[in-house]
Amino acid sequence: MSYNPDIDALRHLVAAVAPQLDQLFIVDNGSRLNVSSSINHGMCTEIIELGDNYGIARAQNIGIERARSTGSSFVLLLDQDSIPASDMVAKLLAAVLAKQEQGYQVACVGPHYTDSRQRDAAPFIRLEGLKLKRQICSASNTLVDVDFLIASGCLIPISTIDAVGMMVEDMFIDYVDIEWGLRAQQLGYRSYGVCAATMKHALGDESIAFGKRHVPVHSPLRHYYHIRNAIWLCRQKWIPSQWKFVLMWRVARQFAFFSLMTSPRLEHARMMALGLLHGVVNRMGRR
């Protein structure tokens, strides 16, 4: 999926992932530049230009449907700001097949990713009680049981999508992967972080140091979607109460932090307040 990408970075991504796939579809969400004329078509099966920004969820669904129509058994989702290792897909596929052979219903598997702006590799996340446990890879051959994975780098069996359903397009962007992962979990499917599979990924527009951590920072508009979609997710009847508590606590922390610590503070606060309102009144879709 692409939207106003850095063309050199997108070319790098295509060159890195194309040799690992049987087919590669680029779904472009109405970029200002012509992505189709900028990419080597010999490395892509198809470039699907939507002509407008319909959100990441719809772009993902279009790519999934295209892969399904060609008889693919698995689909790999990637954002434009990710670079997979040369063996990432092979490691992910091996993990899926091993778990399926053991009798598990696999929702998805994803790589261990690093962001050059962060001090440490990003942890995998699992809810334990009322706390989100940050799970660090202890060994390269470890599979980590998680509640959800970020969409980029996520390998999903098409059979799982048939059972769980597609991405929720009304969410537009943000929390789309969390909602799908939790939905799959409620239906008995399990997601795994694969420590042997690695990827570089840029999370957020920038990051700011806060204590020992570097916090990803997005635009005020993205923070609107964060807050709105978290509130919307809390309103879904099937979401476990522990997750509702964690999401509400996360909303409160985000609101306080980004209103006080990031510029322009008033604009961040205004957009997050609007997101809160729209989440409560169920005003979804593109802002």
ChimeraX commands (.cxc) that place a marker at each C-alpha (Angstrom):
marker #1 position 0.00,0.00,0.00 radius 0.5
marker #1 position 1.34,3.43,-0.90 radius 0.5
marker #1 position 0.32,7.06,-0.39 radius 0.5
marker #1 position 2.59,9.89,-1.51 radius 0.5
marker #1 position 5.65,7.66,-1.06 radius 0.5
marker #1 position 9.31,8.55,-1.27 radius 0.5
marker #1 position 9.91,7.00,-4.69 radius 0.5
marker #1 position 13.48,5.91,-3.97 radius 0.5
marker #1 position 12.33,4.20,-0.77 radius 0.5
marker #1 position 9.45,2.53,-2.62 radius 0.5
marker #1 position 11.83,1.27,-5.30 radius 0.5
marker #1 position 14.07,-0.11,-2.57 radius 0.5
marker #1 position 11.10,-1.89,-1.00 radius 0.5
marker #1 position 10.02,-3.38,-4.33 radius 0.5
marker #1 position 13.55,-4.59,-5.05 radius 0.5
marker #1 position 13.79,-6.17,-1.59 radius 0.5
marker #1 position 10.44,-7.96,-1.55 radius 0.5
marker #1 position 9.72,-8.89,-5.18 radius 0.5
marker #1 position 12.20,-11.82,-5.30 radius 0.5
marker #1 position 10.48,-13.31,-2.24 radius 0.5
marker #1 position 6.98,-13.35,-3.73 radius 0.5
marker #1 position 5.09,-15.12,-6.51 radius 0.5
marker #1 position 3.12,-11.93,-7.19 radius 0.5
marker #1 position 3.45,-8.31,-6.12 radius 0.5
marker #1 position 0.55,-5.85,-6.20 radius 0.5
marker #1 position 1.01,-2.18,-5.36 radius 0.5
marker #1 position -2.23,-0.46,-4.34 radius 0.5
marker #1 position -1.77,3.31,-4.46 radius 0.5
marker #1 position -4.15,5.53,-2.51 radius 0.5
marker #1 position -4.28,8.57,-4.80 radius 0.5
marker #1 position -0.68,9.77,-4.54 radius 0.5
marker #1 position 0.12,13.17,-6.04 radius 0.5
marker #1 position 2.84,11.67,-8.19 radius 0.5
marker #1 position 2.32,8.90,-10.73 radius 0.5
marker #1 position 3.53,5.79,-8.92 radius 0.5
marker #1 position 2.95,3.58,-11.95 radius 0.5
marker #1 position 5.42,5.52,-14.10 radius 0.5
marker #1 position 8.05,5.52,-11.35 radius 0.5
marker #1 position 8.28,1.78,-10.61 radius 0.5
marker #1 position 9.86,-1.02,-12.63 radius 0.5
marker #1 position 6.82,-2.93,-13.90 radius 0.5
marker #1 position 8.98,-5.99,-14.49 radius 0.5
marker #1 position 9.14,-6.47,-10.72 radius 0.5
marker #1 position 5.39,-5.95,-10.11 radius 0.5
marker #1 position 2.45,-8.08,-11.16 radius 0.5
marker #1 position 0.16,-5.04,-11.16 radius 0.5
marker #1 position 0.02,-1.45,-9.92 radius 0.5
marker #1 position -3.52,-0.55,-8.89 radius 0.5
marker #1 position -4.03,3.23,-8.76 radius 0.5
marker #1 position -7.19,4.18,-6.87 radius 0.5
marker #1 position -7.12,7.86,-7.87 radius 0.5
marker #1 position -8.05,9.10,-4.40 radius 0.5
marker #1 position -7.21,8.39,-0.77 radius 0.5
marker #1 position -9.68,5.76,0.41 radius 0.5
marker #1 position -7.68,4.77,3.47 radius 0.5
marker #1 position -5.33,1.93,4.26 radius 0.5
marker #1 position -8.11,-0.54,5.12 radius 0.5
marker #1 position -9.71,-0.31,1.68 radius 0.5
marker #1 position -6.32,-0.47,-0.03 radius 0.5
marker #1 position -5.52,-3.61,1.95 radius 0.5
marker #1 position -8.88,-5.15,1.07 radius 0.5
marker #1 position -8.39,-4.41,-2.63 radius 0.5
marker #1 position -4.95,-6.02,-2.55 radius 0.5
marker #1 position -6.28,-9.03,-0.65 radius 0.5
marker #1 position -9.14,-9.51,-3.11 radius 0.5
marker #1 position -6.72,-9.25,-6.02 radius 0.5
marker #1 position -4.45,-11.89,-4.47 radius 0.5
marker #1 position -7.43,-14.14,-3.73 radius 0.5
marker #1 position -8.69,-13.84,-7.32 radius 0.5
marker #1 position -5.38,-15.21,-8.62 radius 0.5
marker #1 position -5.53,-18.27,-6.36 radius 0.5
marker #1 position -2.98,-17.17,-3.76 radius 0.5
marker #1 position -2.95,-19.11,-0.48 radius 0.5
marker #1 position -1.27,-16.34,1.53 radius 0.5
marker #1 position -1.12,-12.56,1.39 radius 0.5
marker #1 position 1.70,-10.36,2.71 radius 0.5
marker #1 position 0.81,-6.78,3.68 radius 0.5
marker #1 position 3.50,-4.11,3.46 radius 0.5
marker #1 position 3.59,-0.36,4.01 radius 0.5
marker #1 position 5.75,1.91,1.88 radius 0.5
marker #1 position 8.09,2.67,4.80 radius 0.5
marker #1 position 9.18,-0.93,5.41 radius 0.5
marker #1 position 12.18,-2.88,4.09 radius 0.5
marker #1 position 12.07,-6.66,4.66 radius 0.5
marker #1 position 15.19,-8.78,5.08 radius 0.5
marker #1 position 15.98,-11.01,2.10 radius 0.5
marker #1 position 14.68,-14.12,3.91 radius 0.5
marker #1 position 11.76,-12.54,5.78 radius 0.5
marker #1 position 8.95,-14.11,3.77 radius 0.5
marker #1 position 10.55,-17.58,3.88 radius 0.5
marker #1 position 10.89,-17.34,7.67 radius 0.5
marker #1 position 7.27,-16.19,8.07 radius 0.5
marker #1 position 5.92,-18.91,5.79 radius 0.5
marker #1 position 7.89,-21.60,7.64 radius 0.5
marker #1 position 6.41,-20.37,10.93 radius 0.5
marker #1 position 2.83,-20.46,9.61 radius 0.5
marker #1 position 3.20,-23.95,8.19 radius 0.5
marker #1 position 4.81,-25.26,11.38 radius 0.5
marker #1 position 1.99,-23.92,13.56 radius 0.5
marker #1 position -0.69,-25.20,11.20 radius 0.5
marker #1 position 0.96,-28.63,11.24 radius 0.5
marker #1 position 0.75,-28.55,15.04 radius 0.5
marker #1 position -3.01,-28.01,14.74 radius 0.5
marker #1 position -3.20,-24.29,15.50 radius 0.5
marker #1 position -5.53,-21.91,13.67 radius 0.5
marker #1 position -3.13,-19.17,12.58 radius 0.5
marker #1 position -4.43,-15.63,12.20 radius 0.5
marker #1 position -1.15,-14.13,11.01 radius 0.5
marker #1 position 2.58,-14.01,11.61 radius 0.5
marker #1 position 4.83,-10.97,11.52 radius 0.5
marker #1 position 8.52,-10.05,11.71 radius 0.5
marker #1 position 10.67,-8.57,14.43 radius 0.5
marker #1 position 11.18,-4.99,13.24 radius 0.5
marker #1 position 13.56,-2.18,14.02 radius 0.5
marker #1 position 13.27,1.58,13.52 radius 0.5
marker #1 position 16.58,3.38,13.03 radius 0.5
marker #1 position 15.28,6.28,15.13 radius 0.5
marker #1 position 14.60,4.01,18.11 radius 0.5
marker #1 position 17.19,2.70,20.55 radius 0.5
marker #1 position 15.83,-0.84,20.73 radius 0.5
marker #1 position 13.91,-3.18,18.43 radius 0.5
marker #1 position 10.14,-2.87,18.72 radius 0.5
marker #1 position 8.63,-5.43,21.11 radius 0.5
marker #1 position 5.71,-7.70,20.41 radius 0.5
marker #1 position 2.58,-6.97,22.45 radius 0.5
marker #1 position 0.35,-9.23,24.52 radius 0.5
marker #1 position -2.29,-8.30,27.10 radius 0.5
marker #1 position -1.78,-9.86,30.52 radius 0.5
marker #1 position -4.42,-8.85,33.05 radius 0.5
marker #1 position -4.82,-5.11,32.60 radius 0.5
marker #1 position -1.32,-4.47,31.30 radius 0.5
marker #1 position 0.22,-4.64,27.85 radius 0.5
marker #1 position 3.30,-6.83,28.17 radius 0.5
marker #1 position 6.18,-5.83,25.92 radius 0.5
marker #1 position 7.69,-9.12,24.74 radius 0.5
marker #1 position 11.30,-9.01,23.59 radius 0.5
marker #1 position 12.81,-11.70,21.37 radius 0.5
marker #1 position 15.08,-13.80,23.60 radius 0.5
marker #1 position 16.39,-15.98,20.76 radius 0.5
marker #1 position 16.28,-15.84,16.97 radius 0.5
marker #1 position 14.26,-19.05,16.71 radius 0.5
marker #1 position 11.52,-17.90,19.09 radius 0.5
marker #1 position 7.85,-17.62,18.13 radius 0.5
marker #1 position 6.04,-15.13,20.34 radius 0.5
marker #1 position 2.32,-15.54,21.03 radius 0.5
marker #1 position 0.74,-12.08,20.57 radius 0.5
marker #1 position -2.70,-10.46,20.50 radius 0.5
marker #1 position -2.11,-8.53,17.28 radius 0.5
marker #1 position 0.63,-7.47,14.87 radius 0.5
marker #1 position 1.25,-4.31,12.90 radius 0.5
marker #1 position -0.08,-4.76,9.38 radius 0.5
marker #1 position 3.23,-4.12,7.63 radius 0.5
marker #1 position 5.11,-7.38,7.24 radius 0.5
marker #1 position 2.08,-9.42,8.24 radius 0.5
marker #1 position 1.63,-12.77,6.44 radius 0.5
marker #1 position -1.99,-13.99,6.51 radius 0.5
marker #1 position -3.47,-17.24,5.18 radius 0.5
marker #1 position -6.30,-16.48,2.76 radius 0.5
marker #1 position -8.32,-19.19,4.54 radius 0.5
marker #1 position -8.08,-17.12,7.73 radius 0.5
marker #1 position -9.38,-14.02,5.97 radius 0.5
marker #1 position -12.27,-16.11,4.63 radius 0.5
marker #1 position -13.16,-17.06,8.22 radius 0.5
marker #1 position -12.39,-13.82,10.07 radius 0.5
marker #1 position -13.40,-11.28,7.43 radius 0.5
marker #1 position -11.75,-8.30,5.79 radius 0.5
marker #1 position -10.39,-5.07,7.27 radius 0.5
marker #1 position -12.94,-2.52,8.51 radius 0.5
marker #1 position -12.86,0.21,5.87 radius 0.5
marker #1 position -14.78,2.73,8.00 radius 0.5
marker #1 position -11.74,2.94,10.29 radius 0.5
marker #1 position -9.82,4.43,7.33 radius 0.5
marker #1 position -6.40,4.29,9.02 radius 0.5
marker #1 position -5.00,3.41,12.47 radius 0.5
marker #1 position -6.13,0.56,14.73 radius 0.5
marker #1 position -7.18,-1.38,11.61 radius 0.5
marker #1 position -4.61,-4.08,12.35 radius 0.5
marker #1 position -5.44,-4.13,16.07 radius 0.5
marker #1 position -9.17,-4.55,15.39 radius 0.5
marker #1 position -8.56,-7.38,12.91 radius 0.5
marker #1 position -6.10,-9.14,15.22 radius 0.5
marker #1 position -8.46,-9.00,18.20 radius 0.5
marker #1 position -11.38,-10.12,16.03 radius 0.5
marker #1 position -9.38,-13.12,14.84 radius 0.5
marker #1 position -8.39,-13.90,18.42 radius 0.5
marker #1 position -12.03,-13.90,19.54 radius 0.5
marker #1 position -12.75,-16.48,16.83 radius 0.5
marker #1 position -10.03,-18.80,18.12 radius 0.5
marker #1 position -7.16,-17.79,15.82 radius 0.5
marker #1 position -3.67,-17.05,17.11 radius 0.5
marker #1 position -1.07,-14.53,15.95 radius 0.5
marker #1 position 2.68,-14.96,16.29 radius 0.5
marker #1 position 5.73,-12.75,16.17 radius 0.5
marker #1 position 8.56,-14.51,14.38 radius 0.5
marker #1 position 11.90,-13.47,15.87 radius 0.5
marker #1 position 13.91,-15.01,13.01 radius 0.5
marker #1 position 12.09,-12.84,10.46 radius 0.5
marker #1 position 13.33,-9.25,10.44 radius 0.5
marker #1 position 12.29,-5.98,8.85 radius 0.5
marker #1 position 13.17,-2.29,8.99 radius 0.5
marker #1 position 10.14,-0.08,9.54 radius 0.5
marker #1 position 9.64,3.63,10.23 radius 0.5
marker #1 position 6.88,4.14,12.80 radius 0.5
marker #1 position 5.48,7.67,12.93 radius 0.5
marker #1 position 6.55,10.87,11.19 radius 0.5
marker #1 position 9.24,11.50,13.80 radius 0.5
marker #1 position 10.06,10.53,17.37 radius 0.5
marker #1 position 10.81,12.45,20.55 radius 0.5
marker #1 position 12.86,11.31,23.53 radius 0.5
marker #1 position 10.85,10.79,26.71 radius 0.5
marker #1 position 12.88,9.28,29.53 radius 0.5
marker #1 position 14.52,6.11,28.23 radius 0.5
marker #1 position 12.05,5.75,25.37 radius 0.5
marker #1 position 11.64,7.39,21.99 radius 0.5
marker #1 position 7.94,8.02,21.35 radius 0.5
marker #1 position 6.68,7.96,17.74 radius 0.5
marker #1 position 4.89,11.20,16.83 radius 0.5
marker #1 position 2.29,11.57,14.08 radius 0.5
marker #1 position 0.44,14.57,12.64 radius 0.5
marker #1 position -2.60,16.01,14.46 radius 0.5
marker #1 position -4.82,14.35,11.82 radius 0.5
marker #1 position -3.33,10.93,12.53 radius 0.5
marker #1 position -3.85,11.48,16.24 radius 0.5
marker #1 position -7.50,12.23,15.44 radius 0.5
marker #1 position -7.78,8.77,13.88 radius 0.5
marker #1 position -5.93,7.17,16.80 radius 0.5
marker #1 position -8.37,8.54,19.36 radius 0.5
marker #1 position -11.52,8.11,17.27 radius 0.5
marker #1 position -10.81,4.52,16.32 radius 0.5
marker #1 position -9.76,3.53,19.84 radius 0.5
marker #1 position -13.07,4.88,21.17 radius 0.5
marker #1 position -14.99,3.14,18.38 radius 0.5
marker #1 position -13.23,-0.11,19.17 radius 0.5
marker #1 position -14.16,0.20,22.86 radius 0.5
marker #1 position -17.81,0.46,21.82 radius 0.5
marker #1 position -17.80,-2.91,20.06 radius 0.5
marker #1 position -19.65,-5.51,22.13 radius 0.5
marker #1 position -17.23,-8.33,21.33 radius 0.5
marker #1 position -14.15,-6.51,22.65 radius 0.5
marker #1 position -13.11,-8.01,26.03 radius 0.5
marker #1 position -13.50,-5.69,29.01 radius 0.5
marker #1 position -9.76,-5.86,29.76 radius 0.5
marker #1 position -9.02,-4.48,26.33 radius 0.5
marker #1 position -11.58,-1.71,26.75 radius 0.5
marker #1 position -9.84,-0.64,29.95 radius 0.5
marker #1 position -6.41,-0.67,28.30 radius 0.5
marker #1 position -7.64,1.25,25.25 radius 0.5
marker #1 position -9.30,3.94,27.38 radius 0.5
marker #1 position -6.16,4.31,29.48 radius 0.5
marker #1 position -4.14,4.56,26.27 radius 0.5
marker #1 position -6.47,7.29,24.96 radius 0.5
marker #1 position -6.05,9.28,28.18 radius 0.5
marker #1 position -2.26,9.00,28.07 radius 0.5
marker #1 position -2.06,9.91,24.39 radius 0.5
marker #1 position -4.33,12.91,24.88 radius 0.5
marker #1 position -2.25,14.23,27.76 radius 0.5
marker #1 position 1.14,13.53,26.21 radius 0.5
marker #1 position 0.58,14.87,22.71 radius 0.5
marker #1 position -1.35,17.92,23.97 radius 0.5
marker #1 position 1.54,18.90,26.23 radius 0.5
marker #1 position 4.69,17.58,24.57 radius 0.5
marker #1 position 4.30,18.02,20.80 radius 0.5
marker #1 position 3.88,21.06,18.59 radius 0.5
marker #1 position 1.46,22.46,17.59 radius 0.5
marker #1 position -0.03,21.58,20.99 radius 0.5
marker #1 position -3.44,23.23,20.51 radius 0.5
marker #1 position -3.93,21.59,17.12 radius 0.5
marker #1 position -3.05,18.17,18.51 radius 0.5
marker #1 position -5.48,18.73,21.39 radius 0.5
marker #1 position -8.23,20.01,19.09 radius 0.5
marker #1 position -7.97,17.09,16.67 radius 0.5
marker #1 position -7.85,14.51,19.45 radius 0.5
marker #1 position -10.91,16.08,21.10 radius 0.5
marker #1 position -12.71,15.90,17.76 radius 0.5
marker #1 position -11.65,12.27,17.41 radius 0.5
marker #1 position -13.04,11.56,20.86 radius 0.5
marker #1 position -16.38,13.11,19.91 radius 0.5
marker #1 position -16.59,11.32,16.57 radius 0.5
marker #1 position -15.74,7.99,18.19 radius 0.5
marker #1 position -18.58,8.43,20.69 radius 0.5
marker #1 position -21.16,9.43,18.04 radius 0.5
marker #1 position -19.91,6.79,15.56 radius 0.5
marker #1 position -18.80,9.23,12.88 radius 0.5
marker #1 position -16.39,7.08,10.92 radius 0.5
marker #1 position -14.69,7.09,7.51 radius 0.5
marker #1 position -12.36,9.72,6.13 radius 0.5
marker #1 position -11.97,12.97,8.06 radius 0.5
marker link #1:1,2 radius 0.2
marker link #1:2,3 radius 0.2
marker link #1:3,4 radius 0.2
marker link #1:4,5 radius 0.2
marker link #1:5,6 radius 0.2
marker link #1:6,7 radius 0.2
marker link #1:7,8 radius 0.2
marker link #1:8,9 radius 0.2
marker link #1:9,10 radius 0.2
marker link #1:10,11 radius 0.2
marker link #1:11,12 radius 0.2
marker link #1:12,13 radius 0.2
marker link #1:13,14 radius 0.2
marker link #1:14,15 radius 0.2
marker link #1:15,16 radius 0.2
marker link #1:16,17 radius 0.2
marker link #1:17,18 radius 0.2
marker link #1:18,19 radius 0.2
marker link #1:19,20 radius 0.2
marker link #1:20,21 radius 0.2
marker link #1:21,22 radius 0.2
marker link #1:22,23 radius 0.2
marker link #1:23,24 radius 0.2
marker link #1:24,25 radius 0.2
marker link #1:25,26 radius 0.2
marker link #1:26,27 radius 0.2
marker link #1:27,28 radius 0.2
marker link #1:28,29 radius 0.2
marker link #1:29,30 radius 0.2
marker link #1:30,31 radius 0.2
marker link #1:31,32 radius 0.2
marker link #1:32,33 radius 0.2
marker link #1:33,34 radius 0.2
marker link #1:34,35 radius 0.2
marker link #1:35,36 radius 0.2
marker link #1:36,37 radius 0.2
marker link #1:37,38 radius 0.2
marker link #1:38,39 radius 0.2
marker link #1:39,40 radius 0.2
marker link #1:40,41 radius 0.2
marker link #1:41,42 radius 0.2
marker link #1:42,43 radius 0.2
marker link #1:43,44 radius 0.2
marker link #1:44,45 radius 0.2
marker link #1:45,46 radius 0.2
marker link #1:46,47 radius 0.2
marker link #1:47,48 radius 0.2
marker link #1:48,49 radius 0.2
marker link #1:49,50 radius 0.2
marker link #1:50,51 radius 0.2
marker link #1:51,52 radius 0.2
marker link #1:52,53 radius 0.2
marker link #1:53,54 radius 0.2
marker link #1:54,55 radius 0.2
marker link #1:55,56 radius 0.2
marker link #1:56,57 radius 0.2
marker link #1:57,58 radius 0.2
marker link #1:58,59 radius 0.2
marker link #1:59,60 radius 0.2
marker link #1:60,61 radius 0.2
marker link #1:61,62 radius 0.2
marker link #1:62,63 radius 0.2
marker link #1:63,64 radius 0.2
marker link #1:64,65 radius 0.2
marker link #1:65,66 radius 0.2
marker link #1:66,67 radius 0.2
marker link #1:67,68 radius 0.2
marker link #1:68,69 radius 0.2
marker link #1:69,70 radius 0.2
marker link #1:70,71 radius 0.2
marker link #1:71,72 radius 0.2
marker link #1:72,73 radius 0.2
marker link #1:73,74 radius 0.2
marker link #1:74,75 radius 0.2
marker link #1:75,76 radius 0.2
marker link #1:76,77 radius 0.2
marker link #1:77,78 radius 0.2
marker link #1:78,79 radius 0.2
marker link #1:79,80 radius 0.2
marker link #1:80,81 radius 0.2
marker link #1:81,82 radius 0.2
marker link #1:82,83 radius 0.2
marker link #1:83,84 radius 0.2
marker link #1:84,85 radius 0.2
marker link #1:85,86 radius 0.2
marker link #1:86,87 radius 0.2
marker link #1:87,88 radius 0.2
marker link #1:88,89 radius 0.2
marker link #1:89,90 radius 0.2
marker link #1:90,91 radius 0.2
marker link #1:91,92 radius 0.2
marker link #1:92,93 radius 0.2
marker link #1:93,94 radius 0.2
marker link #1:94,95 radius 0.2
marker link #1:95,96 radius 0.2
marker link #1:96,97 radius 0.2
marker link #1:97,98 radius 0.2
marker link #1:98,99 radius 0.2
marker link #1:99,100 radius 0.2
marker link #1:100,101 radius 0.2
marker link #1:101,102 radius 0.2
marker link #1:102,103 radius 0.2
marker link #1:103,104 radius 0.2
marker link #1:104,105 radius 0.2
marker link #1:105,106 radius 0.2
marker link #1:106,107 radius 0.2
marker link #1:107,108 radius 0.2
marker link #1:108,109 radius 0.2
marker link #1:109,110 radius 0.2
marker link #1:110,111 radius 0.2
marker link #1:111,112 radius 0.2
marker link #1:112,113 radius 0.2
marker link #1:113,114 radius 0.2
marker link #1:114,115 radius 0.2
marker link #1:115,116 radius 0.2
marker link #1:116,117 radius 0.2
marker link #1:117,118 radius 0.2
marker link #1:118,119 radius 0.2
marker link #1:119,120 radius 0.2
marker link #1:120,121 radius 0.2
marker link #1:121,122 radius 0.2
marker link #1:122,123 radius 0.2
marker link #1:123,124 radius 0.2
marker link #1:124,125 radius 0.2
marker link #1:125,126 radius 0.2
marker link #1:126,127 radius 0.2
marker link #1:127,128 radius 0.2
marker link #1:128,129 radius 0.2
marker link #1:129,130 radius 0.2
marker link #1:130,131 radius 0.2
marker link #1:131,132 radius 0.2
marker link #1:132,133 radius 0.2
marker link #1:133,134 radius 0.2
marker link #1:134,135 radius 0.2
marker link #1:135,136 radius 0.2
marker link #1:136,137 radius 0.2
marker link #1:137,138 radius 0.2
marker link #1:138,139 radius 0.2
marker link #1:139,140 radius 0.2
marker link #1:140,141 radius 0.2
marker link #1:141,142 radius 0.2
marker link #1:142,143 radius 0.2
marker link #1:143,144 radius 0.2
marker link #1:144,145 radius 0.2
marker link #1:145,146 radius 0.2
marker link #1:146,147 radius 0.2
marker link #1:147,148 radius 0.2
marker link #1:148,149 radius 0.2
marker link #1:149,150 radius 0.2
marker link #1:150,151 radius 0.2
marker link #1:151,152 radius 0.2
marker link #1:152,153 radius 0.2
marker link #1:153,154 radius 0.2
marker link #1:154,155 radius 0.2
marker link #1:155,156 radius 0.2
marker link #1:156,157 radius 0.2
marker link #1:157,158 radius 0.2
marker link #1:158,159 radius 0.2
marker link #1:159,160 radius 0.2
marker link #1:160,161 radius 0.2
marker link #1:161,162 radius 0.2
marker link #1:162,163 radius 0.2
marker link #1:163,164 radius 0.2
marker link #1:164,165 radius 0.2
marker link #1:165,166 radius 0.2
marker link #1:166,167 radius 0.2
marker link #1:167,168 radius 0.2
marker link #1:168,169 radius 0.2
marker link #1:169,170 radius 0.2
marker link #1:170,171 radius 0.2
marker link #1:171,172 radius 0.2
marker link #1:172,173 radius 0.2
marker link #1:173,174 radius 0.2
marker link #1:174,175 radius 0.2
marker link #1:175,176 radius 0.2
marker link #1:176,177 radius 0.2
marker link #1:177,178 radius 0.2
marker link #1:178,179 radius 0.2
marker link #1:179,180 radius 0.2
marker link #1:180,181 radius 0.2
marker link #1:181,182 radius 0.2
marker link #1:182,183 radius 0.2
marker link #1:183,184 radius 0.2
marker link #1:184,185 radius 0.2
marker link #1:185,186 radius 0.2
marker link #1:186,187 radius 0.2
marker link #1:187,188 radius 0.2
marker link #1:188,189 radius 0.2
marker link #1:189,190 radius 0.2
marker link #1:190,191 radius 0.2
marker link #1:191,192 radius 0.2
marker link #1:192,193 radius 0.2
marker link #1:193,194 radius 0.2
marker link #1:194,195 radius 0.2
marker link #1:195,196 radius 0.2
marker link #1:196,197 radius 0.2
marker link #1:197,198 radius 0.2
marker link #1:198,199 radius 0.2
marker link #1:199,200 radius 0.2
marker link #1:200,201 radius 0.2
marker link #1:201,202 radius 0.2
marker link #1:202,203 radius 0.2
marker link #1:203,204 radius 0.2
marker link #1:204,205 radius 0.2
marker link #1:205,206 radius 0.2
marker link #1:206,207 radius 0.2
marker link #1:207,208 radius 0.2
marker link #1:208,209 radius 0.2
marker link #1:209,210 radius 0.2
marker link #1:210,211 radius 0.2
marker link #1:211,212 radius 0.2
marker link #1:212,213 radius 0.2
marker link #1:213,214 radius 0.2
marker link #1:214,215 radius 0.2
marker link #1:215,216 radius 0.2
marker link #1:216,217 radius 0.2
marker link #1:217,218 radius 0.2
marker link #1:218,219 radius 0.2
marker link #1:219,220 radius 0.2
marker link #1:220,221 radius 0.2
marker link #1:221,222 radius 0.2
marker link #1:222,223 radius 0.2
marker link #1:223,224 radius 0.2
marker link #1:224,225 radius 0.2
marker link #1:225,226 radius 0.2
marker link #1:226,227 radius 0.2
marker link #1:227,228 radius 0.2
marker link #1:228,229 radius 0.2
marker link #1:229,230 radius 0.2
marker link #1:230,231 radius 0.2
marker link #1:231,232 radius 0.2
marker link #1:232,233 radius 0.2
marker link #1:233,234 radius 0.2
marker link #1:234,235 radius 0.2
marker link #1:235,236 radius 0.2
marker link #1:236,237 radius 0.2
marker link #1:237,238 radius 0.2
marker link #1:238,239 radius 0.2
marker link #1:239,240 radius 0.2
marker link #1:240,241 radius 0.2
marker link #1:241,242 radius 0.2
marker link #1:242,243 radius 0.2
marker link #1:243,244 radius 0.2
marker link #1:244,245 radius 0.2
marker link #1:245,246 radius 0.2
marker link #1:246,247 radius 0.2
marker link #1:247,248 radius 0.2
marker link #1:248,249 radius 0.2
marker link #1:249,250 radius 0.2
marker link #1:250,251 radius 0.2
marker link #1:251,252 radius 0.2
marker link #1:252,253 radius 0.2
marker link #1:253,254 radius 0.2
marker link #1:254,255 radius 0.2
marker link #1:255,256 radius 0.2
marker link #1:256,257 radius 0.2
marker link #1:257,258 radius 0.2
marker link #1:258,259 radius 0.2
marker link #1:259,260 radius 0.2
marker link #1:260,261 radius 0.2
marker link #1:261,262 radius 0.2
marker link #1:262,263 radius 0.2
marker link #1:263,264 radius 0.2
marker link #1:264,265 radius 0.2
marker link #1:265,266 radius 0.2
marker link #1:266,267 radius 0.2
marker link #1:267,268 radius 0.2
marker link #1:268,269 radius 0.2
marker link #1:269,270 radius 0.2
marker link #1:270,271 radius 0.2
marker link #1:271,272 radius 0.2
marker link #1:272,273 radius 0.2
marker link #1:273,274 radius 0.2
marker link #1:274,275 radius 0.2
marker link #1:275,276 radius 0.2
marker link #1:276,277 radius 0.2
marker link #1:277,278 radius 0.2
marker link #1:278,279 radius 0.2
marker link #1:279,280 radius 0.2
marker link #1:280,281 radius 0.2
marker link #1:281,282 radius 0.2
marker link #1:282,283 radius 0.2
marker link #1:283,284 radius 0.2
marker link #1:284,285 radius 0.2
marker link #1:285,286 radius 0.2
marker link #1:286,287 radius 0.2
view
